[in-house]
């Protein structure tokens, strides 16, 4: 360490690397490790799904899996058509999406464009707390609170069953509203204020500013919010297990039927005493792979949509 | 809100009359002086401020401003930073409404109508009084959609949108540069082109007044001089109010100049005040107030 006297000329120092900085190396190593662990985990999951799935399709034809309308692997007459589970999942996801997207985007537009700063500071954290409620609570909320109301209000004909896909979908929709709203609001708030000013100066109403400038500008973030919400709905297990039941058999044509989804079947089957390596046990992996493909396709689709429609403001 | 005797300048009218020759080259020295003898309808008041004070919450940003803005004139608001000139400008088309806690006291009238009266629709005010901002802020849409935005949101009955877009772009002296790429993003344009696009976008809704908040401060000298030429050209049909930090710019383009500065009151709070308002020529050659002279000659501010 050279002592530097104020005012005195600084001695010419070499710019060549003298001192090593070992801390830098350690931090870099840790960061690489963090990245590798998450990638390795993903690969591990895919591999551990893939091998049992291949084994499963060695015994059950893929045509039967896709086309048969009966899923009865745990019954005495075994049939392996995934359609009943798939339709159950699609019903719940569809209902949840129909509820969560308008409510979530609406809440986001309100918070970002209409709410006063004080209101926003109050509401946003509350919304984020809602997103943290355990799903098992939503499951019981659906079963013991929403479903009786639904049955009471049901106009006529067949009433919804004690456990049904509709009420599970509604509860799941409510569950993902905060996620969609919070993420979409982040994206909307990130749209530069100068664009809003420009729009207001051209005699736009608040709604026009929101729908024609802010939403298009924030589209990629909004789609990401929706995709995350829908992915959660696809993969959600607890609400459907509690509120829609584990009934498997034929295709649930009506959402007021109780039926298992892909996830609730896996949860239910994994708890039983299935012998490892039995065909029954392998069904879990086949269904898991199907679910994985759906989520993957959803993500790929959303990336394409965003590329096509977004308005980049930077 | 509308006065049947006064029609807002219309893009259609002005362009249909097929201007025979390009306007004579505008000398950058002081075109205002050229007009000194022949004020174009300058006596007609478009906007009038009477004892206007503007507050942000409890803070009084601007105190007691009285001034009138003449038709088809360029009025420049100059003064040091924090003197409230932008605040005053934004009170003229109610853009201050967007700032929570902002409030205007006194009267701002537009053709005699109080802009802050209860039954006034701020959306309609902004259709009649457009605004161009300091930083060019084109929408992240195509050039075409940027121009068409205003007519679309205001529900203008447009028989031929392509034609309107072309006229607005021609009016803003941008058409030749962009006519082959109307569907491309406006963000691909240079800063000066973006600012002219923003002016074209404003013209497209046929306002009567255009407010400009330091429209050239983010631009290079060549782009600046293009905008100044454009302003001068537009002032034949539009009333323009411009806030500028650049005194030479005020001297070059404006017919009248208002000098603002900040004063500190007994409580030690700063308030923007209008010190002097006169023809640009008078302000820059023979100001009545000592502070104006000191500012103009660069001794403070």
Interface residues (C-beta under 8 A of the other chain):
Chain A: X116 X117 X192 X194 X195 X196 X197 X198 X199 X200 X201 X202 X203 X204 X205 X208 X212 X213 X216 X217 X311 X312 X313
Chain B: X93 X95 X98 X100 X123 X124 X126 X127 X130 X131 X132 X133 X135 X137 X138 X139 X140 X141 X149 X150 X153 X154 X185 X187 X198 X201 X202 X205
